[in-house]
Amino acid sequence: MKNAEENELYSAVRYDNFGGREVLYIAQLPKPAPGPGEVLIKVKAAGINPGEASIRQGYLEKMFPSTFPSGQGSDVAGVVEAVGEGVTMVETGRDVIGYSNNRNAHAAYVVLPEEQVVLKPDNVSFEQAGGLFVAGTTAYAAVNAVRLTTGDVVVISGAAGGVGSVAVQLAHNQGAKVIGIAGEANHDWLKTHGAVPVTHGDGMEQRLQEALGGEKPDAFIDLFGKGYVDLAIKLGIPADRINTVIDFGAAGKHGVKTEGSHNAAHPWVLSELADMIHNGALEFPVAKTYPLTEVQQAFEDLEQRHTHGKIVLIP
């Protein structure tokens, strides 16, 4: 960010130390201006993600070091307000989807390199677009990691969340039989999107075996943690066809894959996912929206881990 415009301020989420939701606050910062190769976006929607809560709590400090005060957020959609010298791929006034590597998307404005911005299709809402990057690319990478082919049986834990709802559809679109582990409230949604639902909690393993009907699963995508990698190994699934985006301890123990958003963080993947929504090949549910000023409440909702689809902030 360069050449901050004097006397014009914008709202941005900040925190000054690791902690719970209570450390989050709204700061007023000098409005940024784009430098060469950069784009200034007036943010219309910005998704929130479980990883951001873990970073804020200090659980991922070794992987994602922090400096304070820190911002947060990667997912963003909005309108291009200004472009820097040399920008050729987008122009002022265009609706765009983007992603930040600087933890600063939970704000009224964000500056991004133009190569991290793609055009938003007209019939993809800002709320969908603003929550698409992390969930979409994580699901995209996780599904690709387990190498599905037509007729494969894949089990997905956390199947109705922001990532899971995308992974279920991508796997189904590849011709796999999908068994989705989720709460009963989301079973109808899973059924209408080609998945066989299994309720999590006590007795889940027996219910899973019943859903498999004697078949051996070919792959497992773990989006929840808490023992699902161990279960996948117990089911006899090869380690190279198990992917977890959360249980890194179990991944190290068993040698399973850990491919996620970082493996698919490319503008062409973002464009492909947006086009899928545009063409009706992918439903991208938005669970709830919150004003930026209610960021603490938004994360309280997220951290309960029972929402179907994405939670999105609206500046």
QUIHUPE-V93319 format. One record per residue. N is the residue number from 1. RES is the residue in one letter. SS is DSSP state (a for helix, b for strand, c for the rest). PHI is phi in radians with two decimals (999 if undefined). Layout:
n:N res:RES ss:SS phi:PHI
n:N res:RES ss:SS phi:PHI
This chain:
n:1 res:M ss:c phi:999
n:2 res:K ss:b phi:-2.42
n:3 res:N ss:c phi:0.97
n:4 res:A ss:c phi:-0.99
n:5 res:E ss:c phi:-1.34
n:6 res:E ss:c phi:-1.13
n:7 res:N ss:c phi:1.22
n:8 res:E ss:c phi:-2.01
n:9 res:L ss:b phi:-1.99
n:10 res:Y ss:b phi:-2.45
n:11 res:S ss:b phi:-1.54
n:12 res:A ss:b phi:-2.62
n:13 res:V ss:b phi:-1.29
n:14 res:R ss:b phi:-2.48
n:15 res:Y ss:b phi:-2.59
n:16 res:D ss:c phi:-1.81
n:17 res:N ss:c phi:-2.86
n:18 res:F ss:c phi:-1.12
n:19 res:G ss:c phi:2.92
n:20 res:G ss:c phi:-1.36
n:21 res:R ss:a phi:-1.04
n:22 res:E ss:a phi:-1.16
n:23 res:V ss:a phi:-1.40
n:24 res:L ss:c phi:-1.33
n:25 res:Y ss:b phi:-2.60
n:26 res:I ss:b phi:-1.77
n:27 res:A ss:b phi:-1.76
n:28 res:Q ss:b phi:-1.86
n:29 res:L ss:b phi:-2.11
n:30 res:P ss:b phi:-1.08
n:31 res:K ss:c phi:-1.07
n:32 res:P ss:c phi:-1.41
n:33 res:A ss:b phi:-2.24
n:34 res:P ss:c phi:-1.29
n:35 res:G ss:c phi:-1.58
n:36 res:P ss:c phi:-0.98
n:37 res:G ss:c phi:1.33
n:38 res:E ss:b phi:-2.01
n:39 res:V ss:b phi:-2.25
n:40 res:L ss:b phi:-1.64
n:41 res:I ss:b phi:-2.00
n:42 res:K ss:b phi:-1.42
n:43 res:V ss:b phi:-1.31
n:44 res:K ss:b phi:-1.79
n:45 res:A ss:b phi:-2.81
n:46 res:A ss:b phi:-2.53
n:47 res:G ss:b phi:-1.29
n:48 res:I ss:c phi:-2.00
n:49 res:N ss:c phi:-2.47
n:50 res:P ss:a phi:-0.99
n:51 res:G ss:a phi:-1.04
n:52 res:E ss:a phi:-1.17
n:53 res:A ss:a phi:-1.15
n:54 res:S ss:a phi:-1.15
n:55 res:I ss:a phi:-1.10
n:56 res:R ss:a phi:-1.08
n:57 res:Q ss:c phi:-1.45
n:58 res:G ss:c phi:1.52
n:59 res:Y ss:c phi:-1.26
n:60 res:L ss:c phi:-2.03
n:61 res:E ss:c phi:-1.09
n:62 res:K ss:c phi:-1.20
n:63 res:M ss:c phi:-1.36
n:64 res:F ss:c phi:-2.25
n:65 res:P ss:c phi:-1.02
n:66 res:S ss:c phi:-2.07
n:67 res:T ss:c phi:-2.12
n:68 res:F ss:c phi:-2.05
n:69 res:P ss:c phi:-1.18
n:70 res:S ss:b phi:-1.96
n:71 res:G ss:c phi:-1.65
n:72 res:Q ss:c phi:-2.74
n:73 res:G ss:c phi:1.88
n:74 res:S ss:c phi:-2.05
n:75 res:D ss:b phi:-1.29
n:76 res:V ss:b phi:-2.76
n:77 res:A ss:b phi:-2.50
n:78 res:G ss:b phi:-3.13
n:79 res:V ss:b phi:-2.09
n:80 res:V ss:b phi:-1.19
n:81 res:E ss:b phi:-1.71
n:82 res:A ss:b phi:-2.77
n:83 res:V ss:b phi:-2.21
n:84 res:G ss:c phi:-1.53
n:85 res:E ss:c phi:-1.03
n:86 res:G ss:c phi:1.52
n:87 res:V ss:c phi:-1.30
n:88 res:T ss:c phi:-2.22
n:89 res:M ss:c phi:-1.56
n:90 res:V ss:c phi:-2.38
n:91 res:E ss:c phi:-2.38
n:92 res:T ss:c phi:-0.99
n:93 res:G ss:c phi:1.62
n:94 res:R ss:c phi:-1.45
n:95 res:D ss:b phi:-1.40
n:96 res:V ss:b phi:-2.38
n:97 res:I ss:b phi:-2.07
n:98 res:G ss:b phi:-2.62
n:99 res:Y ss:b phi:-2.59
n:100 res:S ss:c phi:-1.90
n:101 res:N ss:c phi:-1.78
n:102 res:N ss:c phi:-1.98
n:103 res:R ss:c phi:0.91
n:104 res:N ss:c phi:-2.49
n:105 res:A ss:c phi:-1.40
n:106 res:H ss:c phi:-1.45
n:107 res:A ss:b phi:-2.88
n:108 res:A ss:c phi:-1.35
n:109 res:Y ss:b phi:-2.41
n:110 res:V ss:b phi:-2.59
n:111 res:V ss:b phi:-1.84
n:112 res:L ss:b phi:-2.26
n:113 res:P ss:b phi:-1.06
n:114 res:E ss:a phi:-1.07
n:115 res:E ss:a phi:-1.29
n:116 res:Q ss:a phi:-1.87
n:117 res:V ss:b phi:-2.30
n:118 res:V ss:b phi:-2.28
n:119 res:L ss:b phi:-1.26
n:120 res:K ss:c phi:-1.55
n:121 res:P ss:c phi:-1.03
n:122 res:D ss:c phi:-1.05
n:123 res:N ss:c phi:-1.69
n:124 res:V ss:c phi:-1.76
n:125 res:S ss:c phi:-1.18
n:126 res:F ss:a phi:-1.06
n:127 res:E ss:a phi:-1.11
n:128 res:Q ss:a phi:-1.12
n:129 res:A ss:a phi:-1.08
n:130 res:G ss:a phi:-1.23
n:131 res:G ss:c phi:-1.88
n:132 res:L ss:a phi:-1.42
n:133 res:F ss:a phi:-1.06
n:134 res:V ss:a phi:-1.12
n:135 res:A ss:a phi:-1.09
n:136 res:G ss:a phi:-1.15
n:137 res:T ss:a phi:-1.26
n:138 res:T ss:a phi:-1.12
n:139 res:A ss:a phi:-1.09
n:140 res:Y ss:a phi:-1.02
n:141 res:A ss:a phi:-1.19
n:142 res:A ss:a phi:-1.12
n:143 res:V ss:a phi:-1.16
n:144 res:N ss:a phi:-1.10
n:145 res:A ss:a phi:-1.10
n:146 res:V ss:c phi:-1.64
n:147 res:R ss:c phi:0.94
n:148 res:L ss:c phi:-1.30
n:149 res:T ss:c phi:-2.27
n:150 res:T ss:c phi:-0.96
n:151 res:G ss:c phi:1.64
n:152 res:D ss:c phi:-1.11
n:153 res:V ss:b phi:-1.85
n:154 res:V ss:b phi:-2.15
n:155 res:V ss:b phi:-1.78
n:156 res:I ss:b phi:-2.20
n:157 res:S ss:b phi:-1.58
n:158 res:G ss:c phi:1.13
n:159 res:A ss:c phi:-1.32
n:160 res:A ss:c phi:-1.99
n:161 res:G ss:b phi:-1.37
n:162 res:G ss:a phi:-1.02
n:163 res:V ss:a phi:-1.33
n:164 res:G ss:a phi:-1.06
n:165 res:S ss:a phi:-1.11
n:166 res:V ss:a phi:-1.36
n:167 res:A ss:a phi:-1.06
n:168 res:V ss:a phi:-0.99
n:169 res:Q ss:a phi:-1.24
n:170 res:L ss:a phi:-1.12
n:171 res:A ss:a phi:-1.15
n:172 res:H ss:a phi:-1.10
n:173 res:N ss:a phi:-1.12
n:174 res:Q ss:c phi:-1.52
n:175 res:G ss:c phi:1.58
n:176 res:A ss:c phi:-1.47
n:177 res:K ss:b phi:-1.51
n:178 res:V ss:b phi:-1.85
n:179 res:I ss:b phi:-1.95
n:180 res:G ss:b phi:-1.87
n:181 res:I ss:b phi:-1.60
n:182 res:A ss:b phi:-2.87
n:183 res:G ss:c phi:-1.22
n:184 res:E ss:a phi:-1.04
n:185 res:A ss:a phi:-1.07
n:186 res:N ss:a phi:-1.84
n:187 res:H ss:a phi:-1.14
n:188 res:D ss:a phi:-1.09
n:189 res:W ss:a phi:-1.07
n:190 res:L ss:a phi:-1.08
n:191 res:K ss:a phi:-1.08
n:192 res:T ss:a phi:-1.26
n:193 res:H ss:c phi:-1.97
n:194 res:G ss:c phi:1.46
n:195 res:A ss:b phi:-1.90
n:196 res:V ss:b phi:-1.66
n:197 res:P ss:b phi:-1.44
n:198 res:V ss:b phi:-2.32
n:199 res:T ss:b phi:-1.34
n:200 res:H ss:c phi:-1.34
n:201 res:G ss:c phi:1.74
n:202 res:D ss:c phi:-0.95
n:203 res:G ss:c phi:1.42
n:204 res:M ss:a phi:-1.05
n:205 res:E ss:a phi:-1.08
n:206 res:Q ss:a phi:-1.15
n:207 res:R ss:a phi:-1.11
n:208 res:L ss:a phi:-1.13
n:209 res:Q ss:a phi:-1.07
n:210 res:E ss:a phi:-1.15
n:211 res:A ss:a phi:-1.16
n:212 res:L ss:a phi:-1.23
n:213 res:G ss:c phi:1.02
n:214 res:G ss:c phi:1.56
n:215 res:E ss:c phi:-1.32
n:216 res:K ss:c phi:-1.65
n:217 res:P ss:c phi:-1.17
n:218 res:D ss:c phi:-1.61
n:219 res:A ss:b phi:-2.68
n:220 res:F ss:b phi:-2.49
n:221 res:I ss:b phi:-2.02
n:222 res:D ss:b phi:-1.75
n:223 res:L ss:c phi:-2.01
n:224 res:F ss:c phi:-2.22
n:225 res:G ss:c phi:1.41
n:226 res:K ss:c phi:1.02
n:227 res:G ss:c phi:1.76
n:228 res:Y ss:a phi:-1.25
n:229 res:V ss:a phi:-1.14
n:230 res:D ss:a phi:-1.02
n:231 res:L ss:a phi:-1.10
n:232 res:A ss:a phi:-1.06
n:233 res:I ss:a phi:-1.11
n:234 res:K ss:a phi:-1.05
n:235 res:L ss:c phi:-1.30
n:236 res:G ss:c phi:1.49
n:237 res:I ss:c phi:-1.38
n:238 res:P ss:c phi:-1.03
n:239 res:A ss:a phi:-1.02
n:240 res:D ss:a phi:-1.37
n:241 res:R ss:a phi:-2.10
n:242 res:I ss:b phi:-2.06
n:243 res:N ss:b phi:-2.30
n:244 res:T ss:b phi:-2.11
n:245 res:V ss:c phi:-1.87
n:246 res:I ss:c phi:-2.47
n:247 res:D ss:c phi:-1.70
n:248 res:F ss:a phi:-1.27
n:249 res:G ss:a phi:-1.12
n:250 res:A ss:a phi:-1.16
n:251 res:A ss:a phi:-1.09
n:252 res:G ss:a phi:-1.15
n:253 res:K ss:a phi:-1.16
n:254 res:H ss:a phi:-1.83
n:255 res:G ss:c phi:1.31
n:256 res:V ss:c phi:-1.53
n:257 res:K ss:b phi:-1.40
n:258 res:T ss:c phi:-2.34
n:259 res:E ss:c phi:-1.37
n:260 res:G ss:c phi:-2.60
n:261 res:S ss:a phi:-0.94
n:262 res:H ss:a phi:-1.11
n:263 res:N ss:a phi:-1.45
n:264 res:A ss:c phi:-2.25
n:265 res:A ss:c phi:-1.39
n:266 res:H ss:c phi:-2.29
n:267 res:P ss:a phi:-1.05
n:268 res:W ss:a phi:-1.19
n:269 res:V ss:a phi:-1.19
n:270 res:L ss:a phi:-1.05
n:271 res:S ss:a phi:-1.12
n:272 res:E ss:a phi:-1.10
n:273 res:L ss:a phi:-1.14
n:274 res:A ss:a phi:-1.09
n:275 res:D ss:a phi:-1.15
n:276 res:M ss:a phi:-1.08
n:277 res:I ss:a phi:-1.11
n:278 res:H ss:a phi:-1.02
n:279 res:N ss:a phi:-1.56
n:280 res:G ss:c phi:1.45
n:281 res:A ss:c phi:-1.49
n:282 res:L ss:c phi:-2.50
n:283 res:E ss:c phi:-1.62
n:284 res:F ss:c phi:-2.10
n:285 res:P ss:c phi:-1.30
n:286 res:V ss:b phi:-1.84
n:287 res:A ss:b phi:-1.26
n:288 res:K ss:b phi:-2.88
n:289 res:T ss:b phi:-2.08
n:290 res:Y ss:b phi:-2.31
n:291 res:P ss:b phi:-1.11
n:292 res:L ss:a phi:-0.95
n:293 res:T ss:a phi:-1.15
n:294 res:E ss:a phi:-1.83
n:295 res:V ss:a phi:-1.08
n:296 res:Q ss:a phi:-1.09
n:297 res:Q ss:a phi:-1.13
n:298 res:A ss:a phi:-1.05
n:299 res:F ss:a phi:-1.28
n:300 res:E ss:a phi:-1.06
n:301 res:D ss:a phi:-1.10
n:302 res:L ss:a phi:-1.05
n:303 res:E ss:a phi:-1.27
n:304 res:Q ss:c phi:-1.30
n:305 res:R ss:c phi:1.08
n:306 res:H ss:c phi:-2.15
n:307 res:T ss:c phi:-1.40
n:308 res:H ss:c phi:-1.79
n:309 res:G ss:b phi:1.68
n:310 res:K ss:b phi:-1.58
n:311 res:I ss:b phi:-1.80
n:312 res:V ss:b phi:-2.28
n:313 res:L ss:b phi:-1.59
n:314 res:I ss:b phi:-2.08
n:315 res:P ss:c phi:-1.08
